[in-house]
Amino acid sequence: MASILLFLARSLWRSGLLKAILFLLTLSILAALALSSADIGQPYKLFYDLLLFSQYFWLHALLLLWAYELSKNEAGAKLARLPLSTPLSRRGDEAGRFGALLLSALPLLVALALLNLLLANSAVAWQGVLFALSALLAGFWVLALSRFVAPASAVLYSAAIVIIANGVDELYLYTRYEESAAYLAPLASLLFHLWPNFSLFDHSSALVSGAAWQPFEHLFLPVGYALLLGWLIFELSAWRFGRKPL
């Protein structure tokens, strides 16, 4: 499995996509620096917000497209047939795909965390890590859904999952404290309890504003949730791959 993991990771590192995203991310960070002196009532808040937003956007774009490349290249090169001709199991092959995406992203995520520490503070750096977890899970969704649908469709569905997952908490609170249509409350409750909840990874308002850290809310809960959801997505993908004709 290690050889497959490294092979796939190298293919992603050498792709032109990484260079393009790094260039655009650099431009976004420079734009944030150019606006860092703007006063919106709290020193550097605009800079921190722009810094985190640019990283959130480009990390999600990179991981979604990297996962698409892995799925598309596997289909084009018929790499899914490797378990038929090698001792590698289908589950091991699937773990190699997920591990390759994680390994490919890790150097960039560490570099961004160090950059955030240099340009901002530990709270902003940690929020960047939480956004990185969200982006990784988005990529994992593409890998899993590509076992059910075409890779391009998997990207669209995964993006939709992330968008909805970032708003389920607000929809749930809205239906509880505001007057709304009768059908909306049970729908919001169902989504809140069953749909992935990516709002757990967004504490930027509190962390950027300098609010006191809440260890459970800001650290243990999002990390634990990311590990659990990542494992469930992998299990779904491995289950489907194990039953899919090659």
Accessible surface in RSA format (square Angstrom, percent):
REM  Atomic radii and reference values for relative SASA: ProtOr
REM  Chains: A
REM  Algorithm: Lee & Richards
REM  Probe-radius: 1.40
REM  Slices: 20
REM RES _ NUM      All-atoms   Total-Side   Main-Chain    Non-polar    All polar
REM                ABS   REL    ABS   REL    ABS   REL    ABS   REL    ABS   REL
RES MET A   1   105.38  54.6  72.67  48.1  32.71  77.9  66.34  56.4  39.03  51.7
RES ALA A   2    69.51  63.9  63.48  98.0   6.03  13.7  65.97  92.9   3.54   9.4
RES SER A   3    83.54  70.6  70.34  93.9  13.20  30.4  54.40 115.8  29.14  40.8
RES ILE A   4    32.08  18.3  32.01  23.8   0.08   0.2  32.08  23.1   0.00   0.0
RES LEU A   5    34.03  19.0  34.03  24.3   0.00   0.0  34.03  23.9   0.00   0.0
RES LEU A   6    73.15  40.7  73.12  52.3   0.02   0.1  73.15  51.4   0.00   0.0
RES PHE A   7   111.30  55.7 110.12  68.2   1.18   3.1 110.62  67.1   0.68   1.9
RES LEU A   8    14.74   8.2  14.74  10.5   0.00   0.0  14.74  10.3   0.00   0.0
RES ALA A   9     0.00   0.0   0.00   0.0   0.00   0.0   0.00   0.0   0.00   0.0
RES ARG A  10   107.70  45.2 107.35  54.7   0.35   0.8  19.84  27.1  87.86  53.2
RES SER A  11    43.74  37.0  27.06  36.1  16.67  38.4  32.99  70.3  10.75  15.1
RES LEU A  12     1.09   0.6   1.09   0.8   0.00   0.0   1.09   0.8   0.00   0.0
RES TRP A  13    89.46  35.9  77.94  37.7  11.53  27.1  76.19  40.6  13.27  21.5
RES ARG A  14   184.57  77.5 157.68  80.4  26.89  64.0  62.56  85.5 122.01  73.9
RES SER A  15    19.05  16.1   9.28  12.4   9.77  22.5  19.05  40.6   0.00   0.0
RES GLY A  16    51.09  63.0   0.00   N/A  51.09  63.0  33.26  91.3  17.83  39.9
RES LEU A  17    34.50  19.2  25.48  18.2   9.02  22.7  30.27  21.3   4.23  11.4
RES LEU A  18    28.00  15.6  28.00  20.0   0.00   0.0  28.00  19.7   0.00   0.0
RES LYS A  19   148.17  72.3 141.16  86.6   7.01  16.7  87.67  78.9  60.50  64.4
RES ALA A  20    50.00  46.0  41.00  63.3   9.01  20.5  49.23  69.3   0.78   2.1
RES ILE A  21     7.36   4.2   7.36   5.5   0.00   0.0   7.36   5.3   0.00   0.0
RES LEU A  22    67.48  37.6  66.80  47.8   0.68   1.7  67.06  47.1   0.42   1.1
RES PHE A  23   126.27  63.2 120.18  74.4   6.09  15.8 125.68  76.2   0.59   1.7
RES LEU A  24    64.58  36.0  63.59  45.5   0.99   2.5  63.65  44.7   0.93   2.5
RES LEU A  25     6.22   3.5   6.22   4.4   0.00   0.0   6.22   4.4   0.00   0.0
RES THR A  26    71.07  50.5  69.16  70.1   1.91   4.5  46.84  62.9  24.23  36.6
RES LEU A  27    84.14  46.9  80.00  57.2   4.14  10.4  80.17  56.3   3.97  10.7
RES SER A  28    29.01  24.5  19.43  25.9   9.57  22.1  11.69  24.9  17.32  24.3
RES ILE A  29    15.91   9.1  15.91  11.9   0.00   0.0  15.91  11.5   0.00   0.0
RES LEU A  30    98.07  54.6  93.20  66.7   4.87  12.2  93.55  65.7   4.53  12.2
RES ALA A  31    53.34  49.0  45.77  70.6   7.57  17.2  52.43  73.8   0.91   2.4
RES ALA A  32     1.15   1.1   0.21   0.3   0.94   2.1   0.48   0.7   0.67   1.8
RES LEU A  33    70.91  39.5  61.45  44.0   9.46  23.8  61.68  43.3   9.23  24.8
RES ALA A  34    81.23  74.7  45.90  70.8  35.33  80.4  58.87  82.9  22.36  59.2
RES LEU A  35    90.88  50.6  88.98  63.7   1.89   4.8  90.88  63.8   0.00   0.0
RES SER A  36    26.99  22.8  24.02  32.1   2.97   6.8   4.13   8.8  22.87  32.0
RES SER A  37   106.03  89.6  74.07  98.9  31.95  73.6  54.93 117.0  51.10  71.6
RES ALA A  38    41.44  38.1  27.49  42.4  13.95  31.7  38.37  54.0   3.07   8.1
RES ASP A  39   119.51  83.7  85.97  85.6  33.54  79.3  37.00  87.1  82.52  82.3
RES ILE A  40    91.30  52.0  55.99  41.7  35.31  85.1  66.20  47.7  25.10  68.1
RES GLY A  41    74.86  92.3   0.00   N/A  74.86  92.3  38.45 105.5  36.42  81.6
RES GLN A  42    54.04  30.2  54.04  39.5   0.00   0.0  23.25  49.5  30.79  23.4
RES PRO A  43   100.69  73.4  85.85  78.3  14.84  54.0  93.53  77.2   7.17  44.5
RES TYR A  44   126.34  59.0 123.06  70.0   3.28   8.5  75.08  56.4  51.26  63.2
RES LYS A  45    52.82  25.8  52.62  32.3   0.20   0.5  27.09  24.4  25.73  27.4
RES LEU A  46    44.33  24.7  44.05  31.5   0.28   0.7  44.05  30.9   0.28   0.8
RES PHE A  47     6.49   3.2   6.41   4.0   0.07   0.2   6.41   3.9   0.07   0.2
RES TYR A  48    29.45  13.7  29.45  16.8   0.00   0.0  10.46   7.9  18.99  23.4
RES ASP A  49    46.86  32.8  41.04  40.8   5.82  13.8  24.05  56.6  22.81  22.8
RES LEU A  50    55.13  30.7  53.45  38.2   1.68   4.2  53.49  37.6   1.65   4.4
RES LEU A  51     0.00   0.0   0.00   0.0   0.00   0.0   0.00   0.0   0.00   0.0
RES LEU A  52     3.24   1.8   3.24   2.3   0.00   0.0   3.24   2.3   0.00   0.0
RES PHE A  53   127.52  63.8 123.30  76.4   4.21  11.0 127.07  77.0   0.45   1.3
RES SER A  54     7.56   6.4   5.96   8.0   1.60   3.7   7.56  16.1   0.00   0.0
RES GLN A  55     1.43   0.8   1.43   1.0   0.00   0.0   0.18   0.4   1.25   0.9
RES TYR A  56    50.63  23.6  50.63  28.8   0.00   0.0  41.49  31.2   9.14  11.3
RES PHE A  57   101.15  50.6  98.76  61.2   2.39   6.2  99.78  60.5   1.37   3.9
RES TRP A  58    47.17  18.9  47.07  22.8   0.11   0.2  43.56  23.2   3.61   5.9
RES LEU A  59     4.24   2.4   3.92   2.8   0.32   0.8   4.10   2.9   0.14   0.4
RES HIS A  60    13.31   7.3  13.31   9.3   0.00   0.0  13.31  13.7   0.00   0.0
RES ALA A  61    23.55  21.7  16.98  26.2   6.57  14.9  22.80  32.1   0.75   2.0
RES LEU A  62     0.00   0.0   0.00   0.0   0.00   0.0   0.00   0.0   0.00   0.0
RES LEU A  63     0.06   0.0   0.06   0.0   0.00   0.0   0.06   0.0   0.00   0.0
RES LEU A  64    23.08  12.9  23.08  16.5   0.00   0.0  23.08  16.2   0.00   0.0
RES LEU A  65    68.39  38.1  68.39  48.9   0.00   0.0  68.39  48.0   0.00   0.0
RES TRP A  66     0.69   0.3   0.69   0.3   0.00   0.0   0.69   0.4   0.00   0.0
RES ALA A  67     0.00   0.0   0.00   0.0   0.00   0.0   0.00   0.0   0.00   0.0
RES TYR A  68    59.85  27.9  59.85  34.1   0.00   0.0  29.17  21.9  30.68  37.8
RES GLU A  69    35.35  20.3  35.35  26.7   0.00   0.0   8.58  16.6  26.77  21.9
RES LEU A  70     4.68   2.6   2.43   1.7   2.25   5.7   2.70   1.9   1.98   5.3
RES SER A  71     4.66   3.9   1.86   2.5   2.80   6.4   2.08   4.4   2.58   3.6
RES LYS A  72    95.17  46.4  92.56  56.8   2.61   6.2  47.77  43.0  47.40  50.5
RES ASN A  73    66.86  46.1  61.52  59.5   5.34  12.8  24.32  58.5  42.54  41.1
RES GLU A  74    14.66   8.4  14.24  10.8   0.42   1.0   3.87   7.5  10.79   8.8
RES ALA A  75    67.40  62.0  44.98  69.4  22.42  51.0  55.52  78.2  11.88  31.5
RES GLY A  76    65.77  81.1   0.00   N/A  65.77  81.1  38.79 106.4  26.98  60.4
RES ALA A  77    65.42  60.1  35.35  54.5  30.07  68.4  46.05  64.8  19.37  51.3
RES LYS A  78   118.72  57.9 107.15  65.7  11.57  27.5  70.46  63.4  48.26  51.4
RES LEU A  79    41.97  23.4  41.30  29.5   0.67   1.7  41.88  29.4   0.09   0.2
RES ALA A  80    18.60  17.1  18.60  28.7   0.00   0.0  18.60  26.2   0.00   0.0
RES ARG A  81   119.89  50.3 117.83  60.1   2.06   4.9  32.48  44.4  87.41  53.0
RES LEU A  82    48.38  26.9  46.81  33.5   1.56   3.9  47.66  33.5   0.72   1.9
RES PRO A  83    20.57  15.0   4.19   3.8  16.38  59.5   4.19   3.5  16.38 101.8
RES LEU A  84   119.82  66.7  84.11  60.2  35.71  89.8  86.74  60.9  33.08  89.0
RES SER A  85    91.76  77.5  54.25  72.4  37.51  86.4  52.46 111.7  39.31  55.1
RES THR A  86    58.28  41.5  42.68  43.3  15.60  37.2  47.27  63.5  11.01  16.6
RES PRO A  87   146.30 106.6 107.10  97.6  39.19 142.5 121.03  99.9  25.26 157.0
RES LEU A  88    30.41  16.9  20.85  14.9   9.56  24.0  26.40  18.5   4.00  10.8
RES SER A  89    64.59  54.6  53.81  71.8  10.79  24.9  49.33 105.0  15.26  21.4
RES ARG A  90    63.61  26.7  59.75  30.5   3.86   9.2  22.79  31.1  40.83  24.7
RES ARG A  91   120.80  50.7 116.99  59.6   3.81   9.1  58.30  79.7  62.50  37.9
RES GLY A  92    14.47  17.8   0.00   N/A  14.47  17.8  13.66  37.5   0.80   1.8
RES ASP A  93     4.54   3.2   4.54   4.5   0.00   0.0   0.00   0.0   4.54   4.5
RES GLU A  94     0.00   0.0   0.00   0.0   0.00   0.0   0.00   0.0   0.00   0.0
RES ALA A  95    28.62  26.3  22.97  35.5   5.64  12.8  24.39  34.3   4.23  11.2
RES GLY A  96     0.00   0.0   0.00   N/A   0.00   0.0   0.00   0.0   0.00   0.0
RES ARG A  97     5.20   2.2   5.20   2.6   0.00   0.0   4.79   6.5   0.41   0.2
RES PHE A  98    12.31   6.2  11.95   7.4   0.36   0.9  11.95   7.2   0.36   1.0
RES GLY A  99    16.78  20.7   0.00   N/A  16.78  20.7  14.73  40.4   2.06   4.6
RES ALA A 100     0.00   0.0   0.00   0.0   0.00   0.0   0.00   0.0   0.00   0.0
RES LEU A 101     0.00   0.0   0.00   0.0   0.00   0.0   0.00   0.0   0.00   0.0
RES LEU A 102    77.35  43.1  77.35  55.3   0.00   0.0  77.35  54.3   0.00   0.0
RES LEU A 103    53.64  29.9  51.86  37.1   1.78   4.5  53.57  37.6   0.06   0.2
RES SER A 104     2.73   2.3   0.00   0.0   2.73   6.3   0.00   0.0   2.73   3.8
RES ALA A 105     0.07   0.1   0.07   0.1   0.00   0.0   0.07   0.1   0.00   0.0
RES LEU A 106    85.02  47.3  85.02  60.8   0.00   0.0  85.02  59.7   0.00   0.0
RES PRO A 107    76.27  55.6  62.60  57.1  13.67  49.7  71.27  58.8   5.00  31.1
RES LEU A 108    21.24  11.8  16.03  11.5   5.21  13.1  19.95  14.0   1.29   3.5
RES LEU A 109    22.78  12.7  16.48  11.8   6.30  15.8  17.87  12.5   4.91  13.2
RES VAL A 110    77.02  50.7  74.52  67.5   2.50   6.0  76.89  66.8   0.13   0.3
RES ALA A 111    53.41  49.1  44.50  68.7   8.91  20.3  48.99  69.0   4.42  11.7
RES LEU A 112    12.83   7.1  12.76   9.1   0.08   0.2  12.83   9.0   0.00   0.0
RES ALA A 113    22.69  20.9  20.62  31.8   2.08   4.7  22.08  31.1   0.61   1.6
RES LEU A 114   111.40  62.0 106.20  76.0   5.20  13.1 106.58  74.9   4.82  13.0
RES LEU A 115    53.24  29.7  49.20  35.2   4.04  10.2  52.60  36.9   0.64   1.7
RES ASN A 116     0.82   0.6   0.82   0.8   0.00   0.0   0.00   0.0   0.82   0.8
RES LEU A 117    92.86  51.7  75.07  53.7  17.80  44.7  75.26  52.9  17.60  47.4
RES LEU A 118   144.08  80.2 115.24  82.4  28.84  72.5 120.96  84.9  23.12  62.2
RES LEU A 119    53.46  29.8  31.95  22.9  21.51  54.1  34.74  24.4  18.73  50.4
RES ALA A 120    22.63  20.8   0.00   0.0  22.63  51.5   0.47   0.7  22.16  58.7
RES ASN A 121    60.88  42.0  55.06  53.2   5.82  14.0  34.56  83.2  26.32  25.4
RES SER A 122    70.00  59.2  63.96  85.4   6.04  13.9  36.38  77.5  33.62  47.1
RES ALA A 123    12.18  11.2  11.97  18.5   0.21   0.5  11.97  16.9   0.21   0.6
RES VAL A 124     0.14   0.1   0.14   0.1   0.00   0.0   0.14   0.1   0.00   0.0
RES ALA A 125     7.23   6.6   7.15  11.0   0.08   0.2   7.23  10.2   0.00   0.0
RES TRP A 126    45.53  18.3  43.39  21.0   2.14   5.0  45.17  24.1   0.36   0.6
RES GLN A 127     0.00   0.0   0.00   0.0   0.00   0.0   0.00   0.0   0.00   0.0
RES GLY A 128     6.27   7.7   0.00   N/A   6.27   7.7   3.53   9.7   2.74   6.1
RES VAL A 129    49.16  32.3  46.49  42.1   2.66   6.4  48.48  42.1   0.68   1.8
RES LEU A 130     0.00   0.0   0.00   0.0   0.00   0.0   0.00   0.0   0.00   0.0
RES PHE A 131    15.27   7.6  15.27   9.5   0.00   0.0  15.27   9.3   0.00   0.0
RES ALA A 132     6.42   5.9   6.19   9.6   0.22   0.5   6.19   8.7   0.22   0.6
RES LEU A 133    38.94  21.7  38.50  27.5   0.44   1.1  38.63  27.1   0.31   0.8
RES SER A 134     1.64   1.4   1.64   2.2   0.00   0.0   1.13   2.4   0.50   0.7
RES ALA A 135     0.13   0.1   0.13   0.2   0.00   0.0   0.13   0.2   0.00   0.0
RES LEU A 136    13.81   7.7  13.81   9.9   0.00   0.0  13.81   9.7   0.00   0.0
RES LEU A 137     4.59   2.6   4.59   3.3   0.00   0.0   4.59   3.2   0.00   0.0
RES ALA A 138     0.00   0.0   0.00   0.0   0.00   0.0   0.00   0.0   0.00   0.0
RES GLY A 139     0.00   0.0   0.00   N/A   0.00   0.0   0.00   0.0   0.00   0.0
RES PHE A 140    25.74  12.9  25.74  15.9   0.00   0.0  25.74  15.6   0.00   0.0
RES TRP A 141    29.74  11.9  29.74  14.4   0.00   0.0  29.74  15.9   0.00   0.0
RES VAL A 142     0.00   0.0   0.00   0.0   0.00   0.0   0.00   0.0   0.00   0.0
RES LEU A 143     0.00   0.0   0.00   0.0   0.00   0.0   0.00   0.0   0.00   0.0
RES ALA A 144     0.00   0.0   0.00   0.0   0.00   0.0   0.00   0.0   0.00   0.0
RES LEU A 145    28.85  16.1  28.85  20.6   0.00   0.0  28.85  20.3   0.00   0.0
RES SER A 146    12.46  10.5   2.74   3.7   9.72  22.4   1.57   3.3  10.89  15.3
RES ARG A 147     9.21   3.9   8.10   4.1   1.11   2.6   0.11   0.1   9.11   5.5
RES PHE A 148    84.46  42.3  54.86  34.0  29.61  77.0  56.99  34.6  27.47  78.6
RES VAL A 149    55.13  36.3  40.99  37.1  14.13  34.1  51.77  45.0   3.35   9.1
RES ALA A 150    60.26  55.4  46.40  71.6  13.87  31.5  53.05  74.7   7.21  19.1
RES PRO A 151    30.12  22.0  30.12  27.5   0.00   0.0  30.12  24.9   0.00   0.0
RES ALA A 152    57.45  52.8  53.23  82.2   4.22   9.6  55.24  77.8   2.21   5.9
RES SER A 153    37.88  32.0  37.06  49.5   0.82   1.9   4.79  10.2  33.09  46.4
RES ALA A 154     0.00   0.0   0.00   0.0   0.00   0.0   0.00   0.0   0.00   0.0
RES VAL A 155    24.73  16.3  24.73  22.4   0.00   0.0  24.73  21.5   0.00   0.0
RES LEU A 156   127.33  70.9 121.56  87.0   5.77  14.5 122.04  85.7   5.29  14.2
RES TYR A 157   117.00  54.6 115.77  65.9   1.22   3.2  71.72  53.9  45.28  55.8
RES SER A 158     0.00   0.0   0.00   0.0   0.00   0.0   0.00   0.0   0.00   0.0
RES ALA A 159    30.24  27.8  28.74  44.3   1.50   3.4  30.10  42.4   0.13   0.4
RES ALA A 160    44.48  40.9  40.26  62.1   4.21   9.6  43.84  61.7   0.64   1.7
RES ILE A 161    21.42  12.2  21.42  16.0   0.00   0.0  21.42  15.4   0.00   0.0
RES VAL A 162     9.97   6.6   9.97   9.0   0.00   0.0   9.97   8.7   0.00   0.0
RES ILE A 163   127.10  72.3 116.99  87.2  10.11  24.4 120.33  86.7   6.77  18.4
RES ILE A 164    72.32  41.2  65.65  48.9   6.67  16.1  71.62  51.6   0.70   1.9
RES ALA A 165     0.00   0.0   0.00   0.0   0.00   0.0   0.00   0.0   0.00   0.0
RES ASN A 166    45.35  31.3  32.62  31.5  12.73  30.7  21.70  52.2  23.65  22.9
RES GLY A 167    28.50  35.1   0.00   N/A  28.50  35.1  24.30  66.7   4.20   9.4
RES VAL A 168     2.40   1.6   0.69   0.6   1.72   4.1   1.94   1.7   0.46   1.3
RES ASP A 169    36.11  25.3  36.03  35.9   0.08   0.2  11.01  25.9  25.10  25.0
RES GLU A 170   121.56  69.8 115.34  87.3   6.22  14.8  36.51  70.6  85.05  69.4
RES LEU A 171    53.28  29.7  48.43  34.6   4.85  12.2  52.42  36.8   0.86   2.3
RES TYR A 172    38.13  17.8  38.13  21.7   0.00   0.0  14.30  10.7  23.83  29.4
RES LEU A 173    90.73  50.5  89.65  64.1   1.08   2.7  89.93  63.2   0.80   2.2
RES TYR A 174   105.99  49.5 100.01  56.9   5.98  15.6  70.96  53.3  35.02  43.2
RES THR A 175    15.97  11.4   1.92   1.9  14.05  33.5   0.10   0.1  15.88  24.0
RES ARG A 176   146.78  61.6 111.23  56.7  35.56  84.7  22.55  30.8 124.24  75.3
RES TYR A 177   156.67  73.1 125.70  71.5  30.96  80.6  98.74  74.2  57.93  71.4
RES GLU A 178   101.77  58.4  90.87  68.7  10.90  25.9  19.46  37.6  82.31  67.2
RES GLU A 179   171.00  98.2 147.38 111.5  23.62  56.2  68.26 132.0 102.75  83.9
RES SER A 180    43.89  37.1   4.79   6.4  39.11  90.1  13.23  28.2  30.67  43.0
RES ALA A 181    48.76  44.8  29.83  46.0  18.93  43.1  41.95  59.1   6.81  18.0
RES ALA A 182    95.47  87.8  68.49 105.7  26.98  61.4  79.36 111.8  16.10  42.7
RES TYR A 183   152.92  71.4 143.10  81.4   9.82  25.6 106.25  79.8  46.67  57.5
RES LEU A 184    36.28  20.2  36.28  26.0   0.00   0.0  36.28  25.5   0.00   0.0
RES ALA A 185    42.50  39.1  39.34  60.7   3.16   7.2  39.76  56.0   2.75   7.3
RES PRO A 186    83.76  61.0  71.71  65.4  12.05  43.8  79.18  65.4   4.58  28.5
RES LEU A 187    78.18  43.5  73.87  52.8   4.31  10.8  77.47  54.4   0.70   1.9
RES ALA A 188     0.32   0.3   0.00   0.0   0.32   0.7   0.17   0.2   0.16   0.4
RES SER A 189    39.40  33.3  39.19  52.3   0.21   0.5  17.23  36.7  22.17  31.1
RES LEU A 190    98.67  54.9  93.90  67.2   4.76  12.0  98.06  68.9   0.60   1.6
RES LEU A 191    35.70  19.9  35.18  25.2   0.52   1.3  35.70  25.1   0.00   0.0
RES PHE A 192    62.42  31.2  53.27  33.0   9.14  23.8  53.27  32.3   9.14  26.2
RES HIS A 193   120.50  65.9  88.52  61.5  31.99  81.8  65.48  67.5  55.02  64.0
RES LEU A 194   135.96  75.7 104.94  75.1  31.01  78.0 107.89  75.8  28.06  75.5
RES TRP A 195    78.03  31.3  71.16  34.4   6.87  16.1  72.41  38.6   5.63   9.1
RES PRO A 196    19.44  14.2  16.79  15.3   2.65   9.6  19.24  15.9   0.20   1.2
RES ASN A 197    16.33  11.3  16.33  15.8   0.00   0.0   5.72  13.8  10.62  10.3
RES PHE A 198     1.07   0.5   0.08   0.0   0.99   2.6   0.08   0.0   0.99   2.8
RES SER A 199    19.70  16.6  12.85  17.1   6.85  15.8   9.60  20.4  10.10  14.1
RES LEU A 200    34.98  19.5  34.35  24.6   0.63   1.6  34.98  24.6   0.00   0.0
RES PHE A 201     0.98   0.5   0.98   0.6   0.00   0.0   0.98   0.6   0.00   0.0
RES ASP A 202    68.07  47.7  51.76  51.5  16.31  38.6   7.50  17.6  60.57  60.4
RES HIS A 203    23.12  12.6  17.52  12.2   5.60  14.3  14.93  15.4   8.19   9.5
RES SER A 204    23.91  20.2  23.35  31.2   0.56   1.3   6.12  13.0  17.80  24.9
RES SER A 205    89.74  75.8  81.31 108.5   8.43  19.4  47.79 101.8  41.95  58.8
RES ALA A 206    34.64  31.8  27.72  42.8   6.91  15.7  33.77  47.6   0.87   2.3
RES LEU A 207     2.70   1.5   0.11   0.1   2.59   6.5   0.36   0.3   2.34   6.3
RES VAL A 208     6.57   4.3   0.13   0.1   6.44  15.5   0.41   0.4   6.16  16.7
RES SER A 209    54.61  46.1  32.70  43.6  21.91  50.5  21.87  46.6  32.74  45.9
RES GLY A 210    63.46  78.3   0.00   N/A  63.46  78.3  32.97  90.5  30.49  68.3
RES ALA A 211    49.06  45.1  32.32  49.9  16.74  38.1  43.75  61.6   5.31  14.1
RES ALA A 212    77.24  71.0  56.53  87.2  20.70  47.1  66.66  93.9  10.58  28.0
RES TRP A 213   104.69  42.0  87.07  42.1  17.62  41.4  76.04  40.5  28.65  46.5
RES GLN A 214    88.41  49.4  88.41  64.6   0.00   0.0  18.44  39.2  69.98  53.1
RES PRO A 215    79.82  58.2  78.00  71.1   1.82   6.6  79.82  65.9   0.00   0.0
RES PHE A 216   135.77  67.9 134.12  83.1   1.66   4.3 134.12  81.3   1.66   4.7
RES GLU A 217    79.29  45.5  78.73  59.6   0.56   1.3  22.14  42.8  57.15  46.7
RES HIS A 218     5.04   2.8   5.04   3.5   0.00   0.0   2.00   2.1   3.04   3.5
RES LEU A 219    60.62  33.8  60.62  43.4   0.00   0.0  60.62  42.6   0.00   0.0
RES PHE A 220   125.34  62.7 115.73  71.7   9.60  25.0 118.38  71.8   6.96  19.9
RES LEU A 221    59.50  33.1  56.33  40.3   3.17   8.0  59.36  41.7   0.14   0.4
RES PRO A 222     0.12   0.1   0.12   0.1   0.00   0.0   0.12   0.1   0.00   0.0
RES VAL A 223    48.04  31.6  47.99  43.4   0.05   0.1  47.99  41.7   0.05   0.1
RES GLY A 224    35.10  43.3   0.00   N/A  35.10  43.3  29.62  81.3   5.48  12.3
RES TYR A 225    49.81  23.3  44.75  25.5   5.06  13.2  39.64  29.8  10.17  12.5
RES ALA A 226     8.87   8.2   5.21   8.0   3.66   8.3   5.52   7.8   3.36   8.9
RES LEU A 227   128.65  71.6 119.75  85.7   8.90  22.4 122.76  86.2   5.89  15.9
RES LEU A 228    96.16  53.6  91.01  65.1   5.16  13.0  95.82  67.3   0.34   0.9
RES LEU A 229    16.88   9.4  16.45  11.8   0.43   1.1  16.81  11.8   0.06   0.2
RES GLY A 230     8.99  11.1   0.00   N/A   8.99  11.1   7.29  20.0   1.70   3.8
RES TRP A 231   138.79  55.7 131.24  63.5   7.55  17.7 122.35  65.2  16.44  26.7
RES LEU A 232    84.67  47.2  79.42  56.8   5.24  13.2  79.84  56.1   4.83  13.0
RES ILE A 233     2.42   1.4   0.97   0.7   1.45   3.5   2.36   1.7   0.06   0.2
RES PHE A 234    29.48  14.7  29.48  18.3   0.00   0.0  29.48  17.9   0.00   0.0
RES GLU A 235    44.85  25.7  42.80  32.4   2.05   4.9  20.09  38.9  24.76  20.2
RES LEU A 236    65.14  36.3  59.50  42.6   5.64  14.2  64.28  45.1   0.87   2.3
RES SER A 237     0.00   0.0   0.00   0.0   0.00   0.0   0.00   0.0   0.00   0.0
RES ALA A 238    10.37   9.5   2.96   4.6   7.40  16.8   3.41   4.8   6.96  18.4
RES TRP A 239   124.32  49.9 117.46  56.9   6.86  16.1 110.41  58.9  13.91  22.6
RES ARG A 240    71.95  30.2  71.95  36.7   0.00   0.0   0.79   1.1  71.15  43.1
RES PHE A 241     0.96   0.5   0.96   0.6   0.00   0.0   0.96   0.6   0.00   0.0
RES GLY A 242    38.29  47.2   0.00   N/A  38.29  47.2  14.19  39.0  24.10  54.0
RES ARG A 243   152.87  64.2 124.00  63.2  28.86  68.7  49.96  68.3 102.91  62.4
RES LYS A 244    65.45  31.9  64.45  39.5   1.00   2.4  38.47  34.6  26.98  28.7
RES PRO A 245   120.27  87.7  96.06  87.6  24.21  88.0 105.70  87.3  14.58  90.6
RES LEU A 246    59.14  32.9   6.01   4.3  53.13 133.6  20.96  14.7  38.18 102.7
END  Absolute sums over single chains surface
CHAIN  1 A    12536.8      10557.8       1979.0       9133.5       3403.3
END  Absolute sums over all chains
TOTAL         12536.8      10557.8       1979.0       9133.5       3403.3
